[in-house]
Amino acid sequence: MSHSIAQYTGTRIDSSAKHIMQCRVNHDFFTKVFEIEERKLVENKYRYAMQKDELVLDVGAYTQETDPDAEFKDAELLHAYPSVITTLGDGIKDEHMNGIRKYYRNLSMENEDNCIVYSAGSHRHVFPHKFGFVGVSLGTAYASDYSGDNVGSVLIGGMATVLNGHFQCYTGELVQWYFDFERGEYDSDGFRLAAIPNEDNRLLVPASGSEDYYKQRMFGAYQEVNQGKYRGPLIKPYRPMRNAGGKRDRHLYGDRVRIVGRIVNGGMPWEPIDIFLSNTFI
């Protein structure tokens, strides 16, 4: 497959029709859920900030429920702006990631009101937030208002050029978001695995001697500083589950509800690709 148009020409797609809204980075998501100190939010401000071209997730849905078997009851916190993040930060633990992976793997119309539950030792705990896709960031906003403005613009409808994730994609395919630590949930072609995978949450990049190249794509020139930001959402083509015989078996609800648009110009993994954002494809 050839390189993407954005990669080959060094250009970005734009659309005259677009919808933009203001969103605020959720400070409490980092300080209360993962107990990250305010000082660290300021010293490593870009590690938790919303920056241009990143995928933006709404975390305004918050519960104070502590019973893992109870329904998710929204605490109805009032926000002047949608409360968002673009990364889970470096405070997230393996048990949190495993709980999020299991939630989307087993999600159905019957249990979508359940909480995200994770296990720590012999105890089960409720993850207090749920995630919803908002759009693509158009600027920078910080997790702490000591660092600067914590409100930024987000493109919620229209065309945008974003960084592709782990899987090559083709023009016309539906596109979904997923967390980078969910890579093990899919095969090399991006089809959901029927068998429950080993829960390996490491960041996986193509092992072809080009690891540094791909990491620079993700983290920029200052990899050591920005590494903590990689626990966040990426783009992949939406593809159904494929069983052991290679047959496209069924569509998984946990992937289908994360469809956010369609691919305009495809590309290889970790290349800029063009997408059309719209929730009408779900």
Backbone as CSV, one residue per row, in Angstrom:
resi,resn,N_x,N_y,N_z,CA_x,CA_y,CA_z,C_x,C_y,C_z
1,MET,0.856,-1.201,0.000,0.000,0.000,0.000,0.885,1.240,0.000
2,SER,0.493,2.232,-0.779,1.287,3.450,-0.874,1.070,4.319,0.349
3,HIS,1.927,5.316,0.493,1.793,6.251,1.593,0.519,7.077,1.446
4,SER,0.077,7.631,2.558,-1.107,8.468,2.529,-0.815,9.763,1.776
5,ILE,-1.885,10.408,1.307,-1.722,11.683,0.592,-1.115,12.726,1.523
6,ALA,-1.572,12.736,2.775,-1.030,13.699,3.731,0.459,13.469,3.962
7,GLN,0.873,12.192,4.003,2.283,11.865,4.193,3.095,12.245,2.955
8,TYR,2.544,11.963,1.790,3.292,12.160,0.543,3.433,13.637,0.193
9,THR,2.379,14.421,0.433,2.387,15.826,0.011,2.698,16.787,1.149
10,GLY,2.609,16.324,2.387,2.836,17.210,3.523,1.747,18.247,3.694
11,THR,0.525,17.916,3.278,-0.596,18.848,3.361,-1.652,18.329,4.327
12,ARG,-2.611,19.186,4.660,-3.696,18.837,5.567,-5.025,19.072,4.869
13,ILE,-5.999,18.216,5.191,-7.333,18.381,4.621,-8.107,19.414,5.429
14,ASP,-9.038,20.073,4.772,-9.886,21.046,5.454,-11.258,21.005,4.796
15,SER,-12.258,21.478,5.504,-13.603,21.520,4.954,-14.232,22.853,5.310
16,SER,-14.998,23.394,4.386,-15.656,24.676,4.649,-16.754,24.516,5.690
17,ALA,-17.406,23.363,5.675,-18.436,23.081,6.676,-17.792,22.370,7.859
18,LYS,-17.845,22.985,9.016,-17.235,22.373,10.201,-17.969,22.865,11.440
19,HIS,-17.890,22.063,12.483,-18.511,22.418,13.759,-17.427,22.392,14.835
20,ILE,-17.313,23.475,15.567,-16.271,23.632,16.581,-16.924,24.016,17.903
21,MET,-16.425,23.451,18.992,-16.935,23.829,20.305,-15.780,23.960,21.287
22,GLN,-16.013,24.675,22.367,-15.002,24.866,23.399,-15.129,23.758,24.456
23,CYS,-13.993,23.203,24.865,-13.966,22.149,25.873,-12.913,22.479,26.935
24,ARG,-13.148,21.967,28.117,-12.239,22.221,29.230,-11.589,20.916,29.684
25,VAL,-10.279,20.926,29.840,-9.561,19.735,30.311,-9.948,19.465,31.766
26,ASN,-10.275,18.212,32.057,-10.749,17.824,33.385,-9.576,17.679,34.357
27,HIS,-9.412,18.653,35.217,-8.332,18.667,36.208,-8.493,17.538,37.216
28,ASP,-9.724,17.309,37.686,-9.962,16.324,38.746,-9.748,14.896,38.276
29,PHE,-9.851,14.663,36.970,-9.605,13.319,36.443,-8.209,12.842,36.822
30,PHE,-7.243,13.727,36.787,-5.866,13.353,37.114,-5.596,13.412,38.612
31,THR,-6.108,14.427,39.296,-5.765,14.614,40.708,-6.562,13.708,41.638
32,LYS,-7.798,13.365,41.263,-8.629,12.553,42.146,-8.627,11.070,41.773
33,VAL,-8.721,10.774,40.498,-8.754,9.370,40.080,-7.378,8.730,40.225
34,PHE,-6.337,9.435,39.752,-4.991,8.870,39.767,-4.075,9.527,40.799
35,GLU,-4.625,10.467,41.572,-3.917,11.098,42.685,-2.578,11.701,42.261
36,ILE,-2.594,12.398,41.136,-1.407,13.094,40.656,-1.350,14.469,41.315
37,GLU,-0.213,14.809,41.873,-0.076,16.078,42.574,-0.165,17.256,41.609
38,GLU,-0.676,18.374,42.134,-0.783,19.595,41.331,0.581,20.023,40.805
39,ARG,1.595,19.881,41.627,2.954,20.271,41.230,3.387,19.501,39.980
40,LYS,3.041,18.218,39.922,3.427,17.410,38.773,2.650,17.821,37.525
41,LEU,1.391,18.197,37.703,0.604,18.676,36.562,1.227,19.924,35.950
42,VAL,1.822,20.750,36.803,2.431,21.988,36.327,3.810,21.728,35.732
43,GLU,4.624,20.935,36.435,5.993,20.671,35.964,5.989,19.913,34.636
44,ASN,5.022,19.012,34.445,4.926,18.232,33.209,3.641,18.596,32.470
45,LYS,3.450,19.885,32.253,2.155,20.374,31.781,1.732,19.791,30.437
46,TYR,2.691,19.545,29.551,2.318,19.021,28.236,1.989,17.539,28.277
47,ARG,2.388,16.860,29.323,2.079,15.440,29.449,0.585,15.219,29.666
48,TYR,-0.092,16.201,30.251,-1.510,16.062,30.556,-2.381,17.029,29.756
49,ALA,-1.758,17.877,28.962,-2.492,18.906,28.225,-3.206,18.332,27.005
50,MET,-4.223,19.022,26.562,-4.848,18.759,25.279,-4.088,19.575,24.234
51,GLN,-3.532,18.898,23.232,-2.748,19.584,22.217,-3.328,19.364,20.832
52,LYS,-2.901,20.188,19.903,-3.463,20.194,18.554,-3.387,18.824,17.897
53,ASP,-4.461,18.442,17.223,-4.592,17.216,16.425,-4.789,15.956,17.270
54,GLU,-4.912,16.085,18.567,-5.169,14.910,19.400,-6.660,14.592,19.427
55,LEU,-6.980,13.313,19.642,-8.373,12.905,19.808,-8.834,13.275,21.210
56,VAL,-10.028,13.806,21.298,-10.544,14.348,22.550,-11.692,13.466,23.049
57,LEU,-11.618,13.065,24.320,-12.652,12.230,24.933,-13.364,12.994,26.045
58,ASP,-14.664,12.835,26.110,-15.471,13.430,27.173,-15.445,12.494,28.385
59,VAL,-15.108,13.041,29.558,-15.134,12.264,30.793,-16.074,12.926,31.809
60,GLY,-17.048,13.676,31.286,-18.001,14.346,32.165,-18.932,13.388,32.876
61,ALA,-19.116,12.175,32.298,-19.945,11.165,32.958,-19.169,10.602,34.149
62,TYR,-19.650,10.906,35.333,-18.922,10.569,36.564,-19.895,9.953,37.566
63,THR,-19.452,8.916,38.256,-20.300,8.284,39.257,-19.577,8.197,40.595
64,GLN,-20.346,8.253,41.657,-19.830,8.032,43.004,-20.187,6.639,43.495
65,GLU,-20.708,5.818,42.586,-21.079,4.447,42.928,-19.830,3.639,43.273
66,THR,-19.920,2.821,44.321,-18.782,1.989,44.737,-19.063,0.498,44.595
67,ASP,-20.313,0.137,44.311,-20.676,-1.275,44.148,-20.394,-1.692,42.708
68,PRO,-19.457,-2.627,42.484,-19.101,-3.026,41.118,-20.264,-3.626,40.334
69,ASP,-21.279,-4.133,41.020,-22.399,-4.782,40.338,-23.580,-3.836,40.120
70,ALA,-23.440,-2.595,40.546,-24.522,-1.627,40.406,-24.461,-0.934,39.049
71,GLU,-25.562,-0.302,38.665,-25.583,0.467,37.433,-24.818,1.776,37.605
72,PHE,-24.343,2.302,36.481,-23.627,3.570,36.481,-24.637,4.695,36.696
73,LYS,-24.559,5.352,37.843,-25.461,6.464,38.153,-24.675,7.763,38.086
74,ASP,-25.006,8.557,37.086,-24.268,9.800,36.866,-24.482,10.747,38.044
75,ALA,-23.365,11.285,38.566,-23.432,12.206,39.700,-23.917,13.590,39.289
76,GLU,-24.083,13.801,37.979,-24.631,15.049,37.448,-23.849,16.278,37.918
77,LEU,-22.546,16.202,37.753,-21.728,17.386,38.010,-21.979,18.401,36.902
78,LEU,-22.064,19.654,37.270,-22.351,20.691,36.284,-21.050,21.256,35.714
79,HIS,-20.958,21.306,34.387,-19.770,21.829,33.716,-20.203,22.916,32.731
80,ALA,-19.532,24.035,32.777,-19.829,25.094,31.811,-19.420,24.677,30.407
81,TYR,-18.360,23.874,30.313,-17.891,23.344,29.038,-17.825,21.821,29.152
82,PRO,-17.884,21.108,28.023,-17.651,19.663,28.078,-16.313,19.366,28.753
83,SER,-16.312,18.397,29.644,-15.129,18.071,30.444,-14.363,16.953,29.759
84,VAL,-13.117,17.224,29.335,-12.431,16.321,28.410,-11.007,16.001,28.847
85,ILE,-10.458,14.979,28.182,-9.046,14.616,28.280,-8.585,14.162,26.897
86,THR,-7.275,14.111,26.690,-6.713,13.490,25.486,-5.727,12.394,25.855
87,THR,-5.529,12.161,27.140,-4.622,11.124,27.613,-5.080,10.670,28.991
88,LEU,-4.794,9.416,29.317,-5.071,8.924,30.661,-3.896,9.204,31.595
89,GLY,-2.806,9.708,31.036,-1.669,10.100,31.866,-0.823,8.925,32.317
90,ASP,0.190,9.241,33.099,1.122,8.211,33.553,0.738,7.655,34.917
91,GLY,-0.421,8.054,35.445,-0.860,7.523,36.730,-1.716,6.278,36.595
92,ILE,-2.115,5.947,35.367,-2.959,4.782,35.156,-2.168,3.501,35.362
93,LYS,-2.807,2.509,35.955,-2.154,1.241,36.272,-2.710,0.133,35.376
94,ASP,-2.009,-1.009,35.393,-2.433,-2.124,34.560,-3.845,-2.579,34.884
95,GLU,-4.208,-2.563,36.173,-5.552,-3.014,36.510,-6.629,-2.098,35.928
96,HIS,-6.333,-0.787,35.844,-7.277,0.130,35.204,-7.410,-0.195,33.715
97,MET,-6.284,-0.382,33.048,-6.300,-0.660,31.614,-6.986,-1.982,31.317
98,ASN,-6.741,-2.987,32.150,-7.401,-4.280,31.947,-8.911,-4.155,32.126
99,GLY,-9.337,-3.340,33.092,-10.763,-3.128,33.302,-11.421,-2.429,32.132
100,ILE,-10.735,-1.429,31.557,-11.266,-0.712,30.399,-11.340,-1.639,29.182
101,ARG,-10.305,-2.443,28.986,-10.302,-3.388,27.866,-11.451,-4.381,27.995
102,LYS,-11.644,-4.907,29.189,-12.714,-5.889,29.412,-14.080,-5.250,29.211
103,TYR,-14.223,-3.996,29.631,-15.505,-3.308,29.483,-15.916,-3.226,28.013
104,TYR,-15.012,-2.774,27.156,-15.361,-2.644,25.741,-15.443,-4.001,25.051
105,ARG,-14.702,-4.984,25.517,-14.747,-6.322,24.923,-16.101,-6.992,25.175
106,ASN,-16.689,-6.718,26.345,-17.939,-7.381,26.724,-19.162,-6.471,26.626
107,LEU,-18.988,-5.255,26.131,-20.085,-4.296,26.098,-21.193,-4.767,25.153
108,SER,-22.443,-4.577,25.584,-23.603,-4.902,24.761,-24.711,-3.913,25.086
109,MET,-25.787,-3.974,24.316,-26.912,-3.091,24.584,-27.533,-3.392,25.947
110,GLU,-27.419,-4.640,26.382,-28.026,-5.045,27.649,-27.240,-4.556,28.860
111,ASN,-25.932,-4.387,28.723,-25.120,-4.026,29.900,-24.425,-2.676,29.770
112,GLU,-24.865,-1.838,28.830,-24.149,-0.577,28.632,-24.327,0.394,29.796
113,ASP,-25.257,0.093,30.705,-25.418,0.927,31.897,-24.530,0.459,33.050
114,ASN,-23.751,-0.585,32.818,-22.842,-1.063,33.857,-21.657,-0.111,34.013
115,CYS,-21.032,-0.182,35.173,-19.812,0.598,35.420,-18.606,-0.100,34.802
116,ILE,-17.551,0.657,34.569,-16.257,0.062,34.243,-15.665,-0.449,35.546
117,VAL,-15.386,-1.733,35.602,-14.922,-2.375,36.837,-13.530,-2.947,36.618
118,TYR,-12.647,-2.733,37.584,-11.306,-3.310,37.509,-10.987,-4.044,38.810
119,SER,-10.061,-4.969,38.728,-9.674,-5.777,39.889,-8.288,-5.391,40.353
120,ALA,-8.155,-5.203,41.670,-6.857,-4.946,42.303,-6.712,-5.948,43.439
121,GLY,-5.845,-6.929,43.210,-5.742,-8.008,44.183,-7.004,-8.848,44.138
122,SER,-7.606,-9.076,45.284,-8.831,-9.875,45.359,-10.089,-9.005,45.381
123,HIS,-9.923,-7.699,45.217,-11.048,-6.779,45.314,-11.390,-6.182,43.952
124,ARG,-12.680,-5.940,43.739,-13.169,-5.290,42.527,-13.545,-3.858,42.850
125,HIS,-13.178,-2.952,41.933,-13.410,-1.525,42.156,-14.092,-0.914,40.941
126,VAL,-14.768,0.208,41.176,-15.441,0.937,40.103,-14.535,2.050,39.604
127,PHE,-14.338,2.081,38.282,-13.658,3.226,37.673,-14.700,4.326,37.530
128,PRO,-14.471,5.522,38.090,-15.555,6.498,38.257,-16.010,7.230,37.006
129,HIS,-15.320,7.084,35.897,-15.686,7.816,34.683,-16.038,6.858,33.556
130,LYS,-16.780,7.385,32.585,-16.966,6.720,31.306,-16.478,7.655,30.206
131,PHE,-16.206,7.073,29.042,-15.576,7.828,27.961,-16.533,8.000,26.782
132,GLY,-16.524,9.188,26.217,-17.288,9.456,25.007,-16.457,10.310,24.064
133,PHE,-16.552,10.050,22.773,-15.744,10.787,21.807,-16.327,12.170,21.571
134,VAL,-15.458,13.176,21.508,-15.885,14.551,21.230,-15.432,14.978,19.839
135,GLY,-14.113,14.903,19.572,-13.622,15.344,18.277,-12.109,15.411,18.255
136,VAL,-11.588,16.332,17.462,-10.144,16.508,17.282,-9.762,17.899,17.775
137,SER,-8.742,17.970,18.606,-8.339,19.246,19.192,-7.750,20.182,18.136
138,LEU,-8.076,21.459,18.265,-7.552,22.473,17.346,-6.519,23.368,18.014
139,GLY,-6.266,23.154,19.287,-5.317,24.016,19.999,-4.844,23.353,21.270
140,THR,-4.328,24.160,22.188,-3.757,23.652,23.431,-4.555,24.148,24.629
141,ALA,-4.792,23.246,25.570,-5.407,23.605,26.853,-4.758,22.727,27.912
142,TYR,-4.593,23.248,29.114,-3.810,22.571,30.150,-4.711,21.966,31.220
143,ALA,-4.194,20.921,31.862,-4.941,20.268,32.938,-5.013,21.147,34.176
144,SER,-3.977,21.936,34.420,-3.954,22.834,35.567,-4.019,24.277,35.090
145,ASP,-4.870,25.084,35.725,-4.950,26.484,35.303,-3.749,27.293,35.774
146,TYR,-2.863,26.689,36.574,-1.592,27.338,36.890,-0.674,27.375,35.661
147,SER,-0.894,26.466,34.723,-0.045,26.375,33.535,-0.514,27.286,32.415
148,GLY,-1.796,27.628,32.416,-2.348,28.447,31.342,-3.822,28.154,31.181
149,ASP,-4.363,28.526,30.043,-5.791,28.361,29.784,-6.145,26.872,29.752
150,ASN,-7.203,26.499,30.453,-7.611,25.095,30.452,-8.805,24.838,29.537
151,VAL,-9.138,25.808,28.683,-10.220,25.666,27.708,-9.641,25.802,26.307
152,GLY,-10.027,24.879,25.422,-9.528,24.917,24.053,-10.609,24.540,23.059
153,SER,-10.345,24.759,21.771,-11.308,24.480,20.705,-11.163,23.048,20.206
154,VAL,-12.304,22.418,19.930,-12.334,21.034,19.449,-13.243,20.953,18.228
155,LEU,-12.731,20.344,17.154,-13.528,20.114,15.955,-14.406,18.893,16.191
156,ILE,-15.721,19.075,16.173,-16.626,17.951,16.436,-17.323,17.474,15.166
157,GLY,-17.192,18.196,14.062,-17.765,17.776,12.794,-17.053,18.441,11.644
158,GLY,-16.738,17.668,10.621,-15.982,18.193,9.487,-14.840,17.247,9.147
159,MET,-13.914,17.710,8.345,-12.777,16.873,7.937,-11.510,17.314,8.645
160,ALA,-10.671,16.325,8.986,-9.440,16.623,9.723,-8.365,15.625,9.334
161,THR,-7.118,16.042,9.475,-5.969,15.164,9.278,-5.433,14.775,10.649
162,VAL,-5.402,13.480,10.930,-4.974,12.982,12.236,-3.962,11.858,12.047
163,LEU,-3.277,11.525,13.122,-2.292,10.438,13.076,-3.008,9.102,13.149
164,ASN,-2.717,8.227,12.194,-3.271,6.874,12.208,-2.670,6.076,13.360
165,GLY,-3.349,5.012,13.769,-2.855,4.155,14.834,-2.046,2.981,14.310
166,HIS,-2.316,1.787,14.847,-1.494,0.608,14.575,-1.803,-0.085,13.248
167,PHE,-2.913,0.274,12.582,-3.402,-0.543,11.471,-3.547,0.279,10.200
168,GLN,-3.167,-0.335,9.043,-3.363,0.364,7.789,-4.857,0.467,7.508
169,CYS,-5.247,1.540,6.828,-6.657,1.777,6.585,-6.851,2.251,5.153
170,TYR,-8.078,2.105,4.669,-8.372,2.360,3.278,-9.501,3.379,3.141
171,THR,-9.462,4.119,2.047,-10.482,5.130,1.782,-11.869,4.506,1.782
172,GLY,-12.800,5.151,2.472,-14.186,4.685,2.510,-14.530,3.844,3.713
173,GLU,-13.538,3.364,4.450,-13.833,2.549,5.624,-14.370,3.412,6.768
174,LEU,-15.193,2.798,7.604,-15.596,3.455,8.834,-14.400,3.534,9.770
175,VAL,-14.371,4.546,10.607,-13.241,4.735,11.506,-13.748,4.798,12.944
176,GLN,-13.026,4.161,13.846,-13.373,4.162,15.261,-12.169,4.622,16.068
177,TRP,-12.415,4.967,17.330,-11.303,5.253,18.232,-11.090,4.054,19.150
178,TYR,-9.871,3.933,19.665,-9.533,2.885,20.631,-8.356,3.396,21.443
179,PHE,-8.131,2.807,22.596,-6.979,3.178,23.406,-5.740,2.430,22.914
180,ASP,-4.582,3.081,23.001,-3.370,2.447,22.474,-3.054,1.126,23.168
181,PHE,-3.456,0.967,24.434,-3.161,-0.295,25.129,-4.143,-1.404,24.743
182,GLU,-5.105,-1.110,23.868,-6.012,-2.135,23.353,-5.456,-2.821,22.106
183,ARG,-4.239,-2.508,21.711,-3.674,-3.100,20.492,-3.790,-4.618,20.508
184,GLY,-3.587,-5.258,21.651,-3.640,-6.712,21.727,-5.023,-7.300,21.547
185,GLU,-6.062,-6.461,21.496,-7.421,-6.947,21.280,-7.679,-7.266,19.804
186,TYR,-6.766,-6.837,18.925,-6.976,-6.966,17.480,-5.821,-7.724,16.848
187,ASP,-6.101,-8.349,15.689,-5.018,-9.004,14.964,-4.254,-7.964,14.151
188,SER,-3.300,-8.414,13.368,-2.419,-7.485,12.655,-3.157,-6.674,11.591
189,ASP,-4.345,-7.130,11.174,-5.131,-6.405,10.180,-6.197,-5.516,10.808
190,GLY,-6.272,-5.496,12.137,-7.232,-4.639,12.811,-8.578,-5.282,13.087
191,PHE,-8.694,-6.609,12.857,-9.929,-7.314,13.176,-9.919,-7.713,14.652
192,ARG,-11.046,-7.568,15.305,-11.173,-7.946,16.710,-10.952,-9.450,16.861
193,LEU,-10.116,-9.853,17.818,-9.834,-11.256,18.066,-11.007,-11.914,18.797
194,ALA,-11.364,-13.125,18.360,-12.459,-13.839,19.007,-12.021,-14.394,20.352
195,ALA,-10.791,-14.899,20.413,-10.270,-15.435,21.672,-9.828,-14.288,22.567
196,ILE,-10.028,-14.450,23.877,-9.600,-13.422,24.820,-8.077,-13.336,24.781
197,PRO,-7.535,-12.197,24.445,-6.085,-12.070,24.278,-5.356,-11.980,25.611
198,ASN,-4.059,-12.177,25.548,-3.232,-11.888,26.717,-3.277,-10.387,26.965
199,GLU,-3.446,-9.991,28.209,-3.606,-8.574,28.513,-2.233,-7.929,28.683
200,ASP,-1.612,-7.658,27.558,-0.316,-6.990,27.504,-0.578,-5.536,27.135
201,ASN,-0.329,-4.637,28.079,-0.689,-3.234,27.877,0.473,-2.366,27.419
202,ARG,1.564,-2.981,27.014,2.693,-2.190,26.541,2.347,-1.493,25.226
203,LEU,3.010,-0.370,24.991,2.857,0.294,23.706,3.597,-0.517,22.653
204,LEU,2.873,-0.968,21.630,3.473,-1.811,20.600,3.673,-1.009,19.326
205,VAL,4.875,-1.054,18.790,5.171,-0.424,17.505,5.795,-1.479,16.617
206,PRO,5.732,-1.323,15.288,6.304,-2.336,14.389,7.767,-2.621,14.707
207,ALA,8.079,-3.883,14.938,9.445,-4.273,15.305,10.257,-4.551,14.046
208,SER,10.648,-3.491,13.366,11.362,-3.651,12.099,12.645,-2.835,12.087
209,GLY,13.127,-2.502,13.261,14.304,-1.651,13.326,13.970,-0.185,13.242
210,SER,12.671,0.133,13.157,12.243,1.527,13.020,11.504,2.017,14.253
211,GLU,11.761,1.400,15.405,11.027,1.758,16.616,11.177,3.231,16.960
212,ASP,12.402,3.761,16.846,12.632,5.165,17.169,11.852,6.080,16.234
213,TYR,11.745,5.680,14.973,10.997,6.478,14.000,9.535,6.579,14.417
214,TYR,8.941,5.463,14.793,7.529,5.474,15.165,7.309,6.217,16.477
215,LYS,8.246,6.083,17.403,8.107,6.788,18.673,8.237,8.305,18.478
216,GLN,9.107,8.707,17.564,9.210,10.136,17.270,7.921,10.640,16.634
217,ARG,7.277,9.786,15.818,6.000,10.147,15.236,4.973,10.429,16.345
218,MET,5.006,9.607,17.387,4.020,9.718,18.447,4.365,10.797,19.466
219,PHE,5.645,10.896,19.812,6.040,11.723,20.949,6.854,12.955,20.575
220,GLY,7.245,13.064,19.295,8.068,14.200,18.907,9.535,13.959,19.228
221,ALA,10.329,15.007,19.107,11.777,14.889,19.283,12.150,14.598,20.734
222,TYR,11.304,15.038,21.659,11.624,14.884,23.080,10.857,13.695,23.647
223,GLN,11.230,12.508,23.178,10.509,11.303,23.552,10.497,11.077,25.062
224,GLU,11.652,11.295,25.697,11.767,10.989,27.117,10.789,11.822,27.946
225,VAL,10.566,13.052,27.521,9.676,13.954,28.256,8.212,13.594,28.013
226,ASN,7.885,13.221,26.781,6.491,13.051,26.398,5.984,11.618,26.503
227,GLN,6.837,10.670,26.880,6.443,9.268,26.875,5.188,9.004,27.687
228,GLY,5.008,9.728,28.790,3.868,9.462,29.652,2.540,9.763,29.008
229,LYS,2.534,10.391,27.843,1.280,10.804,27.228,0.651,9.722,26.376
230,TYR,1.309,8.611,26.187,0.803,7.703,25.178,-0.428,6.910,25.608
231,ARG,-0.843,6.968,26.853,-2.054,6.261,27.266,-3.279,7.068,26.841
232,GLY,-3.580,7.023,25.571,-4.659,7.836,25.061,-5.321,7.206,23.848
233,PRO,-6.312,7.891,23.254,-7.058,7.330,22.122,-6.321,7.495,20.799
234,LEU,-6.526,6.519,19.918,-5.989,6.539,18.565,-7.118,6.201,17.591
235,ILE,-6.815,6.324,16.306,-7.760,6.017,15.236,-7.420,4.663,14.627
236,LYS,-8.441,3.885,14.309,-8.264,2.654,13.545,-9.479,2.447,12.645
237,PRO,-9.313,1.673,11.566,-10.492,1.342,10.754,-11.400,0.392,11.534
238,TYR,-12.705,0.592,11.415,-13.637,-0.314,12.084,-13.731,-1.605,11.288
239,ARG,-13.432,-2.713,11.939,-13.520,-4.024,11.305,-14.127,-5.009,12.291
240,PRO,-14.922,-5.970,11.800,-15.628,-6.877,12.706,-14.703,-7.892,13.349
241,MET,-15.288,-8.754,14.154,-14.521,-9.835,14.786,-14.236,-10.908,13.748
242,ARG,-13.042,-11.486,13.822,-12.671,-12.572,12.916,-12.363,-13.800,13.750
243,ASN,-13.015,-14.929,13.461,-12.826,-16.129,14.276,-11.566,-16.868,13.871
244,ALA,-11.331,-18.012,14.530,-10.082,-18.754,14.312,-9.940,-19.232,12.872
245,GLY,-11.063,-19.432,12.187,-11.004,-19.890,10.802,-10.812,-18.773,9.798
246,GLY,-10.693,-17.546,10.280,-10.482,-16.413,9.392,-11.754,-15.797,8.866
247,LYS,-12.912,-16.321,9.255,-14.190,-15.789,8.797,-14.578,-14.565,9.614
248,ARG,-15.110,-13.569,8.931,-15.597,-12.387,9.629,-16.890,-12.769,10.351
249,ASP,-16.779,-12.930,11.615,-17.799,-13.618,12.399,-18.965,-12.723,12.785
250,ARG,-18.698,-11.637,13.507,-19.782,-10.768,13.970,-19.220,-9.394,14.321
251,HIS,-20.115,-8.455,14.470,-19.743,-7.095,14.834,-19.820,-6.954,16.350
252,LEU,-18.805,-6.371,16.925,-18.755,-6.210,18.374,-19.328,-4.849,18.759
253,TYR,-20.263,-4.862,19.683,-20.940,-3.631,20.091,-19.951,-2.622,20.670
254,GLY,-18.976,-3.112,21.428,-17.999,-2.236,22.060,-17.129,-1.488,21.077
255,ASP,-16.995,-1.993,19.863,-16.295,-1.271,18.794,-17.258,-0.401,18.005
256,ARG,-18.438,-0.930,17.776,-19.396,-0.212,16.928,-19.806,1.126,17.552
257,VAL,-19.953,1.171,18.871,-20.357,2.434,19.507,-19.229,3.455,19.510
258,ARG,-18.042,3.047,19.099,-16.918,3.975,19.050,-16.613,4.448,17.631
259,ILE,-17.488,4.152,16.680,-17.340,4.669,15.319,-17.581,6.179,15.331
260,VAL,-16.685,6.921,14.716,-16.774,8.386,14.772,-16.813,9.041,13.395
261,GLY,-16.727,8.262,12.324,-16.738,8.871,11.004,-16.291,7.900,9.934
262,ARG,-15.733,8.456,8.877,-15.290,7.652,7.739,-13.937,8.156,7.244
263,ILE,-13.151,7.226,6.698,-11.819,7.570,6.207,-11.936,8.174,4.808
264,VAL,-11.358,9.348,4.629,-11.370,10.035,3.339,-10.153,9.624,2.516
265,ASN,-8.987,9.645,3.123,-7.754,9.179,2.482,-7.036,8.264,3.450
266,GLY,-6.848,7.007,3.073,-6.230,6.020,3.956,-4.724,6.158,4.025
267,GLY,-4.106,5.216,4.741,-2.658,5.256,4.876,-2.145,4.104,5.698
268,MET,-0.838,4.063,5.871,-0.173,3.026,6.633,-0.195,3.383,8.119
269,PRO,0.180,2.438,8.995,0.231,2.747,10.431,1.152,3.931,10.727
270,TRP,0.725,4.790,11.652,1.487,5.923,12.152,1.758,6.973,11.083
271,GLU,0.904,7.012,10.058,0.958,8.085,9.080,-0.226,9.021,9.296
272,PRO,-0.109,10.285,8.895,-1.288,11.165,8.937,-2.304,10.725,7.900
273,ILE,-3.558,10.613,8.302,-4.630,10.236,7.387,-5.760,11.268,7.501
274,ASP,-6.611,11.310,6.494,-7.722,12.245,6.464,-9.009,11.520,6.821
275,ILE,-9.772,12.089,7.750,-11.034,11.489,8.161,-12.146,12.523,8.128
276,PHE,-13.370,12.026,7.978,-14.558,12.875,8.053,-15.279,12.532,9.346
277,LEU,-15.386,13.482,10.250,-16.012,13.262,11.555,-17.516,13.451,11.461
278,SER,-18.252,12.426,11.862,-19.707,12.528,11.918,-20.236,11.340,12.697
279,ASN,-21.169,11.568,13.614,-21.741,10.450,14.370,-22.909,9.801,13.644
280,THR,-23.176,10.197,12.404,-24.286,9.623,11.662,-23.962,8.262,11.075
281,PHE,-22.698,7.828,11.199,-22.310,6.534,10.633,-22.543,5.387,11.611
282,ILE,-22.853,5.673,12.872,-22.987,4.621,13.885,-24.216,3.767,13.570
